Amino acid sequence: MRRAPNRLLSTAAALGLGIALFGGERVARAEVSSWLSADGGYSFQRNAVRDYNDKAAAMSFAVGVGSTPDASFVVGGIFRSTTYFNLGTDLSVGPRFASGGFARGDWGAALDVGVTGRYWRGGDYGKYPVNATLWGGTPWGFELGVGTDLLSLTGAPMARGFTALVGIDLLRLTVMRRGSTEKSWANPAPATAPDPASLHTPDVE
């Protein structure tokens, strides 16, 4: 029975990547969205056994792929490692739902929903909580996220936490970057095709 959550994590990972790959295939020759981010912030995590709220600085790294960024709505998969200093490190995987602007390194938003493996402190903070994080993205790859951890797939003790993060996505800053920032700094090596509007040159009379 203890293997069930591990199987769920594996299934979630396969599902997230499958969604991304399937979405990418639907548009012939379309590039995929890519994410590689580093974020820092602060977190409150509930110790359900001691009935106490622990506070900790947090550092998070994520990598993922998604469907073509040319669409207005992007679906992909994301793998994330989040360390709560003096507590432990979470490993989570699941789908990401993002706006096209977010995927192209411009203004936009994204929602990550995943299952977390929490292998520290004997499960007092929830062994396999469900995590949801809402991200706001700006030009130049910057992002701000607020997330929550709830429940546990293995039952009590249940997770209850809140985390705020701010950081940068290196791929949104570089190869994925398109849109408003190209007016001041053109992307020398974009991973995706440029917007048709950016290729328009005014008629010379």
MARKOLGU-811647 format. One line per field, with one value per atom (N, C-alpha, C): y, x, z; residue number from 1; atom name. Coordinates in steps of 0.001 Angstrom, whole numbers, always signed. Each point is the difference from the previous one (the first is absolute). Example, Ala and Ser with C-alpha at 12.3 -4.5 7.8 and 13.67 -1.06 7.14 Angstrom:
<bakols>
c2	(-5690;+1190;+1200;+1050;+1190;+1090)
c1	(+13190;-890;+900;-350;+820;-770)
c3	(+7800;+0;+0;-720;+60;+730)
num	(1;1;1;2;2;2)
atome	(N;CA;C;N;CA;C)
</bakols>
This chain:
<bakols>
c2	(-1210;+1210;+1264;-73;+1177;+415;-918;+323;+831;+60;+692;+1469;+802;+1396;+149;-883;+75;-256;-942;-265;+1198;+692;+1182;+1100;+162;+989;-339;-1284;-423;+216;-317;+197;+1466;+850;+1444;+549;-491;+451;-396;-1252;-472;+751;+287;+722;+1412;+695;+1366;+89;-884;+14;-440;-953;-453;+1107;+772;+1139;+992;+272;+962;-484;-1265;-531;-105;-443;-120;+1372;+988;+1347;+546;-328;+489;-634;-1276;-694;+525;+647;+415;+1119;+699;+1045;-445;-236;-518;+946;-561;+723;+1080;-20;+1039;-283;+1057;-143;-204;-566;-186;+1135;+267;+928;-697;+770;-565;+934;-598;+785;-527;+918;-336;+1170;-162;+1145;-239;+1111;-2;+1098;-346;+943;-109;+1086;+14;+698;-322;+641;-492;-69;-340;-889;-856;-977;-205;-309;-432;-1420;-941;-1387;-493;-667;-446;-1384;-92;-1294;-526;-973;-474;-811;-555;-795;+904;+1012;+936;+1146;+116;+1081;+1358;+148;+1182;+425;+1318;+523;+277;-669;+257;+995;+857;+992;-312;+185;-319;+762;+410;+525;-1139;+318;-1033;+316;-1050;+114;-1079;+380;-925;+36;-1185;-140;-848;+369;-733;-124;-1099;-225;-623;+378;-558;+332;-650;+248;+71;+658;+126;+60;+187;+92;+1305;+210;+1135;+1340;+881;+1316;+950;-422;+841;+76;-953;-14;+978;+368;+895;-735;-1345;-819;-1162;-212;-999;-1005;-1288;-1064;-774;-272;-710;-756;-454;-701;+660;-17;+686;-889;-46;-691;+1046;-57;+1050;-589;+601;-319;+1261;-84;+1154;-349;+761;-227;+1025;-481;+851;-142;+1036;-94;-314;-939;-527;-961;-263;-974;-1164;+251;-1073;+448;-945;+284;-777;+715;-601;-274;-1098;-306;-144;+795;-24;-72;-556;-118;+117;+610;+143;+902;+276;+833;+1485;+755;+1462;+516;+956;+666;+1465;+463;+1342;+762;+1306;+845;+37;+329;+82;+1062;+1101;+1054;-476;-781;-551;-905;-863;-933;+715;+1162;+748;+1015;-73;+887;+1419;+194;+1329;+2;+989;+36;-1225;-628;-1162;-661;-1111;-721;-1502;-748;-1456;-603;-1199;-736;-1383;-321;-1330;-762;-1229;-879;-1328;-456;-1210;-782;-1190;-859;+118;+181;+219;-1195;-402;-990;+733;-179;+722;-1039;-252;-1113;+474;+969;+530;+141;+5;+160;-1041;-1203;-1108;+143;+900;+181;+865;+700;+843;+1178;+336;+1129;-481;-1272;-598;-706;-1265;-787;+271;+53;+236;+1056;+1259;+1050;+363;+667;+572;+1466;+434;+1379;+732;+1255;+872;+1345;+469;+1277;+837;+1244;+948;+937;+102;+815;+1179;+1132;+1161;+265;+113;+203;+1383;+541;+1306;-147;+1028;-34;-172;-478;-259;-1201;-861;-1260;+19;+1152;+47;-611;-588;-643;+89;+30;+46;-1062;-853;-1083;-86;-371;-278;-1374;-846;-1374;-522;-1097;-637;-1504;-620;-1454;-463;-1005;-458;-1523;-541;-1420;-888;-1281;-967;-1260;-528;-1169;-1247;+9;-1155;+192;+1081;+247;+795;+84;+792;-513;+950;+1443;+722;+1016;+754;+1216;+368;+1182;+1254;+1074;+1314;+1035;+639;+945;+1066;+1038;+1124;+441;+244;+406;+1131;+1003;+1093;-8;+73;-81;+1100;+450;+935;-421;+108;-448;+265;-813;+203;-1341;-19;-1171;+279;-767;+264;-199;-923;-223;+1048;+468;+1108;+1270;+136;+1155;-83;-1212;-158;-557;-1304;-568;+76;+31;+63;+1436;+979;+1391;+556;+486;+692;+1057;+915;+977;+1380;+691;+1420;+300;-916;+293;+37;-598;-18;+1380;+915;+1351;+690;-376;+610;-916;-1318;-951;-1226;-67;-1110;-1314;-1059;-1320;-534;-177;-415;-1457;-832;-1427;-567;+438;-487;-1465;-702;-1405;-145;+1082;-30;+1036;-167;+943;+1364;+1093;+1333;+292;+927;+418;+629;-334;+602;+1513;+588;+1457;+602;-752;+539;-24;-784;-105;+1036;+723;+952;+1227;+388;+1228;+963;+1262;+951;+230;+247;+265;+1307;+3;+1206;+690;+1212;+747;+712)
c1	(+816;-816;+853;+1208;+840;+506;-38;+488;-993;-1242;-1030;+331;+418;+327;+1147;+1013;+1107;-487;-940;-567;-798;-670;-753;+929;+1149;+965;+505;+295;+474;-1068;-1250;-1108;-198;+98;-161;+1082;+1229;+1109;-239;-392;-248;-1159;-1045;-1158;+374;+775;+388;+834;+993;+836;-787;-919;-821;-882;-579;-826;+826;+1213;+861;+365;+404;+415;-1164;-1162;-1165;-425;+40;-378;+935;+1293;+964;-185;-451;-173;-1182;-921;-1223;+254;+1116;+331;+1262;-127;+1132;+1173;+1166;+1247;-2;-938;-66;+1023;+648;+935;-755;+690;-613;+420;-815;+370;+972;+890;+972;+153;+214;+169;+1182;+769;+1107;+161;-511;-100;+696;+357;+571;-702;-535;-794;+360;-198;+205;-1149;-209;-1095;-129;-1234;-269;-1233;-15;-1085;-453;-1283;-583;-520;+464;-429;-510;-1149;-665;+468;+523;+311;-1294;-620;-1313;+77;+1148;+144;+156;+843;+227;-998;-817;-967;+706;+1018;+847;+394;+62;+408;+1498;+724;+1422;+208;+1003;+333;+1388;+191;+1292;+219;+1242;+369;-68;-354;-198;+788;+489;+651;-547;-369;-683;+610;+137;+482;-996;-238;-985;+462;-415;+264;-1245;-310;-1189;-88;-936;-277;-1508;-415;-1424;-284;-1257;-424;+497;-283;+555;-327;+991;-248;-730;-197;-730;-1487;-490;-1417;-260;-1256;-360;-60;-103;-73;+974;+846;+1057;-190;+150;-91;+1317;+530;+1271;+155;+1215;+328;+1181;+22;+1045;+492;+1316;+601;+679;-248;+499;+627;+1106;+647;-14;-604;-97;+585;+991;+645;-478;-495;-348;+1142;+798;+1187;-369;+733;-221;-1182;-657;-1094;+324;+65;+267;-298;+75;-192;-1179;-892;-1141;+356;-522;+113;-1413;-337;-1372;+4;-1082;-166;-1476;-293;-1392;-142;-1227;-237;+142;+325;+10;-954;-833;-915;+418;+386;+575;-599;+66;-397;+1141;-324;+1027;+1034;-434;+935;+1023;-430;+930;+1017;-455;+894;+1002;-388;+883;+865;+33;+854;-491;-1313;-593;-970;-888;-1013;-905;-317;-876;-111;-709;-236;+58;+256;+49;-485;-557;-451;+634;+728;+583;-813;-367;-702;+745;+405;+799;-109;+561;+113;+1428;+153;+1304;+427;+1258;+599;+759;-425;+582;+583;+1310;+629;+812;-495;+734;-909;+652;-665;-1084;+211;-895;-1426;-226;-1355;-889;+571;-807;-635;+510;-511;-795;-384;-677;+1010;-243;+973;-66;-1202;-181;-1090;+291;-1016;-236;-1119;-328;+398;+724;+490;-619;-360;-487;+693;+608;+719;-420;-374;-378;+1177;+415;+1147;-431;+607;-131;+1344;+23;+1246;+81;+1211;+237;+1044;+171;+1099;+1343;+979;+1355;+68;-999;+69;-345;-322;-306;-1361;-127;-1262;-223;-1266;-418;-1065;+184;-943;-479;-1262;-562;-650;+323;-481;-452;-725;-496;+189;+219;+93;-1155;-747;-1180;-94;-663;-344;+1242;-199;+1078;-624;+595;-579;+39;+829;+84;-829;-795;-806;+759;-564;+598;+1407;+866;-184;-160;-837;-269;+917;+319;+827;-858;+610;-631;+1116;+208;+1109;-237;+827;-73;+1416;+272;+1336;-96;+847;+109;+1414;+101;+1294;+128;+1230;+294;+1332;+99;+1231;-3;+750;+171;+10;-601;+41;+1030;+1075;+1110;-368;-927;-401;-997;-870;-895;+800;+1149;+864;+781;+347;+896;-728;+99;-461;-1510;-784;-1452;-515;+847;-444;-450;-1237;-586;-954;-364;-998;+568;-506;+275;+1477;+759;+1399;+882;-464;+815;+112;-845;+102;+1269;+434;+1204;+1213;-230;+1112;-483;+345;-446;+616;-778;+490;+894;+1312;+897;-168;-547;-133;-1279;-1172;-1256;-247;-583;-336;-1288;-774;-1278;+11;-926;-92;-441;+506;-409;-1451;-574;-1366;-53;-1044;-106;+19;-586;-50;+1389;+924;+1337;+802;-463;+711;-484;-1075;-583;+889;+260;+743;-915;-6;-907;+360;-1027;+210;+749;+948;+761;-617;-412;-632;+1047)
c3	(+0;+0;+0;+590;+55;-1371;-961;-1326;-804;+451;-770;-246;+1025;-268;-988;+86;-949;-1413;-139;-1318;-490;+928;-382;-503;+673;-454;-1398;-232;-1320;-1057;+364;-946;-309;+1034;-211;-902;+202;-849;-1454;-204;-1362;-630;+789;-512;-402;+862;-300;-1258;-134;-1187;-1232;+181;-1116;-532;+909;-413;-801;+491;-684;-1393;-92;-1288;-969;+484;-860;-509;+926;-404;-1060;+141;-969;-1364;-53;-1264;-793;+684;-678;-1001;+158;-961;-721;-1312;-762;+83;+287;+51;+1062;+919;+1028;+1089;+514;+1085;+1309;+978;+1306;+924;+1000;+1058;+946;+591;+940;+1184;+1183;+1220;+801;+572;+893;+964;+1212;+902;+1335;+639;+1345;+791;+1163;+786;+1477;+711;+1444;+683;+1271;+714;+1425;+466;+1402;+75;+1016;+94;+1442;+134;+1263;-201;+809;-112;+1360;-32;+1232;+410;+1223;+594;+619;-678;+437;+1291;+320;+1220;+1216;-133;+1102;+10;-1075;-141;+106;-865;+70;-1412;-240;-1301;-10;-883;-171;-1130;+146;-1010;-532;-1309;-588;-1302;-213;-1311;-1004;-1243;-1013;-1261;-643;-1302;-905;-1227;-887;-1401;-606;-1375;-781;-1261;-798;-1437;-637;-1412;-617;-1242;-628;-1474;-663;-1412;-189;-1095;-267;-1482;-325;-1387;-620;-1277;-728;+669;+141;+592;-937;-1262;-953;+323;+795;+372;+1140;+158;+1101;+1330;-53;+1214;-150;+1004;-50;+1129;-321;+996;-12;+1174;+70;+1292;+249;+1224;+672;+1338;+753;+1137;+180;+1143;+868;+1313;+890;+1261;+416;+1268;+863;+1181;+889;+1361;+412;+1291;+1008;+1140;+1135;+1000;+154;+832;+1449;+591;+1352;+84;-1144;-12;-932;-1318;-952;-1417;-929;-1422;-563;-676;-692;-1456;-537;-1423;-552;-1002;-515;-1518;-539;-1440;-335;-1155;-398;-1201;-406;-1181;+287;-1054;+56;-1074;+381;-923;-71;-1168;-115;-1167;+103;-1127;-1010;-1243;-1021;+316;+592;+364;+1008;+975;+989;-681;-897;-684;-892;-520;-892;+736;+1329;+773;+101;-123;+94;+1181;+42;+1049;-117;+1141;-43;+1350;+11;+1252;-253;+1068;-89;+1310;-94;+1173;-5;+1069;+179;+1034;-331;+932;+18;+1170;+28;+1288;-36;+1175;+514;+1298;+604;+837;-166;+886;+1091;+1245;+1145;+957;-164;+715;+1205;+718;+1139;+1225;+1165;+1309;+241;-538;+311;-487;-960;-517;+866;+987;+888;-733;-1183;-771;-1223;+11;-1141;-873;-312;-755;-1504;-551;-1440;-217;+319;-164;-1461;-223;-1306;+33;-1028;-58;-1178;+223;-1073;+133;-1102;+16;-1200;+276;-1043;-251;-1278;-380;-849;+285;-862;-648;-1326;-714;-611;-27;-610;-1107;-829;-959;+702;-764;+485;+932;-23;+705;+1473;+563;+1429;+287;+1194;+375;+1505;+383;+1398;+196;+1010;+216;+1435;+168;+1317;-68;+977;-57;+1337;-51;+1211;-73;+1150;+125;+883;-495;+714;-27;+1005;+63;-13;-211;-190;-562;-1062;-660;+869;+1039;+895;+1264;+52;+1191;+1044;+1207;+1070;+340;+409;+166;-1349;+6;-1210;-108;-1227;-251;-12;+427;-111;+8;-1136;-89;-1038;+74;-934;-330;-1275;-431;-1016;+144;-963;-564;-1331;-675;-1048;-208;-1068;-616;-1322;-640;-1483;-712;-1435;-716;-1178;-863;-1094;+6;-903;-1468;-284;-1383;-476;+894;-360;-254;+667;-201;-1304;-411;-1151;-1214;-238;-1270;-204;+1076;-158;-131;+223;+92;-1351;-2;-1140;+520;-857;+409;+241;+1035;+209;+220;+613;+305;-1255;-1092;-1218;-651;+426;-535;+494;+1228;+552;-81;-83;-101;-771;-1270;-840;+480;-52;+389;-1122;+254;-1078;-423;+879;-331;+604;-495;+583;-327;+953;-221;-779;-81;-713;-1103;-935;-1111;+507;-575;+437;-338;+751;-296;-1390;-803;-1331;+41;+1041;+80;+114;+664;+183;-1284;-988;-1270;-1005;+304;-940;-127;-1166;-245;-742;+414;-637;-1464;-802;-1418;-186;-930;-282;-1201;+196;-1091;-823)
num	(1;1;1;2;2;2;3;3;3;4;4;4;5;5;5;6;6;6;7;7;7;8;8;8;9;9;9;10;10;10;11;11;11;12;12;12;13;13;13;14;14;14;15;15;15;16;16;16;17;17;17;18;18;18;19;19;19;20;20;20;21;21;21;22;22;22;23;23;23;24;24;24;25;25;25;26;26;26;27;27;27;28;28;28;29;29;29;30;30;30;31;31;31;32;32;32;33;33;33;34;34;34;35;35;35;36;36;36;37;37;37;38;38;38;39;39;39;40;40;40;41;41;41;42;42;42;43;43;43;44;44;44;45;45;45;46;46;46;47;47;47;48;48;48;49;49;49;50;50;50;51;51;51;52;52;52;53;53;53;54;54;54;55;55;55;56;56;56;57;57;57;58;58;58;59;59;59;60;60;60;61;61;61;62;62;62;63;63;63;64;64;64;65;65;65;66;66;66;67;67;67;68;68;68;69;69;69;70;70;70;71;71;71;72;72;72;73;73;73;74;74;74;75;75;75;76;76;76;77;77;77;78;78;78;79;79;79;80;80;80;81;81;81;82;82;82;83;83;83;84;84;84;85;85;85;86;86;86;87;87;87;88;88;88;89;89;89;90;90;90;91;91;91;92;92;92;93;93;93;94;94;94;95;95;95;96;96;96;97;97;97;98;98;98;99;99;99;100;100;100;101;101;101;102;102;102;103;103;103;104;104;104;105;105;105;106;106;106;107;107;107;108;108;108;109;109;109;110;110;110;111;111;111;112;112;112;113;113;113;114;114;114;115;115;115;116;116;116;117;117;117;118;118;118;119;119;119;120;120;120;121;121;121;122;122;122;123;123;123;124;124;124;125;125;125;126;126;126;127;127;127;128;128;128;129;129;129;130;130;130;131;131;131;132;132;132;133;133;133;134;134;134;135;135;135;136;136;136;137;137;137;138;138;138;139;139;139;140;140;140;141;141;141;142;142;142;143;143;143;144;144;144;145;145;145;146;146;146;147;147;147;148;148;148;149;149;149;150;150;150;151;151;151;152;152;152;153;153;153;154;154;154;155;155;155;156;156;156;157;157;157;158;158;158;159;159;159;160;160;160;161;161;161;162;162;162;163;163;163;164;164;164;165;165;165;166;166;166;167;167;167;168;168;168;169;169;169;170;170;170;171;171;171;172;172;172;173;173;173;174;174;174;175;175;175;176;176;176;177;177;177;178;178;178;179;179;179;180;180;180;181;181;181;182;182;182;183;183;183;184;184;184;185;185;185;186;186;186;187;187;187;188;188;188;189;189;189;190;190;190;191;191;191;192;192;192;193;193;193;194;194;194;195;195;195;196;196;196;197;197;197;198;198;198;199;199;199;200;200;200;201;201;201;202;202;202;203;203;203;204;204;204;205;205;205)
atome	(N;CA;C;N;CA;C;N;CA;C;N;CA;C;N;CA;C;N;CA;C;N;CA;C;N;CA;C;N;CA;C;N;CA;C;N;CA;C;N;CA;C;N;CA;C;N;CA;C;N;CA;C;N;CA;C;N;CA;C;N;CA;C;N;CA;C;N;CA;C;N;CA;C;N;CA;C;N;CA;C;N;CA;C;N;CA;C;N;CA;C;N;CA;C;N;CA;C;N;CA;C;N;CA;C;N;CA;C;N;CA;C;N;CA;C;N;CA;C;N;CA;C;N;CA;C;N;CA;C;N;CA;C;N;CA;C;N;CA;C;N;CA;C;N;CA;C;N;CA;C;N;CA;C;N;CA;C;N;CA;C;N;CA;C;N;CA;C;N;CA;C;N;CA;C;N;CA;C;N;CA;C;N;CA;C;N;CA;C;N;CA;C;N;CA;C;N;CA;C;N;CA;C;N;CA;C;N;CA;C;N;CA;C;N;CA;C;N;CA;C;N;CA;C;N;CA;C;N;CA;C;N;CA;C;N;CA;C;N;CA;C;N;CA;C;N;CA;C;N;CA;C;N;CA;C;N;CA;C;N;CA;C;N;CA;C;N;CA;C;N;CA;C;N;CA;C;N;CA;C;N;CA;C;N;CA;C;N;CA;C;N;CA;C;N;CA;C;N;CA;C;N;CA;C;N;CA;C;N;CA;C;N;CA;C;N;CA;C;N;CA;C;N;CA;C;N;CA;C;N;CA;C;N;CA;C;N;CA;C;N;CA;C;N;CA;C;N;CA;C;N;CA;C;N;CA;C;N;CA;C;N;CA;C;N;CA;C;N;CA;C;N;CA;C;N;CA;C;N;CA;C;N;CA;C;N;CA;C;N;CA;C;N;CA;C;N;CA;C;N;CA;C;N;CA;C;N;CA;C;N;CA;C;N;CA;C;N;CA;C;N;CA;C;N;CA;C;N;CA;C;N;CA;C;N;CA;C;N;CA;C;N;CA;C;N;CA;C;N;CA;C;N;CA;C;N;CA;C;N;CA;C;N;CA;C;N;CA;C;N;CA;C;N;CA;C;N;CA;C;N;CA;C;N;CA;C;N;CA;C;N;CA;C;N;CA;C;N;CA;C;N;CA;C;N;CA;C;N;CA;C;N;CA;C;N;CA;C;N;CA;C;N;CA;C;N;CA;C;N;CA;C;N;CA;C;N;CA;C;N;CA;C;N;CA;C;N;CA;C;N;CA;C;N;CA;C;N;CA;C;N;CA;C;N;CA;C;N;CA;C;N;CA;C;N;CA;C;N;CA;C;N;CA;C;N;CA;C;N;CA;C;N;CA;C;N;CA;C;N;CA;C;N;CA;C;N;CA;C;N;CA;C;N;CA;C;N;CA;C;N;CA;C;N;CA;C;N;CA;C;N;CA;C;N;CA;C;N;CA;C;N;CA;C;N;CA;C;N;CA;C;N;CA;C;N;CA;C;N;CA;C;N;CA;C;N;CA;C;N;CA;C;N;CA;C;N;CA;C;N;CA;C;N;CA;C;N;CA;C;N;CA;C;N;CA;C;N;CA;C;N;CA;C;N;CA;C;N;CA;C;N;CA;C;N;CA;C)
</bakols>
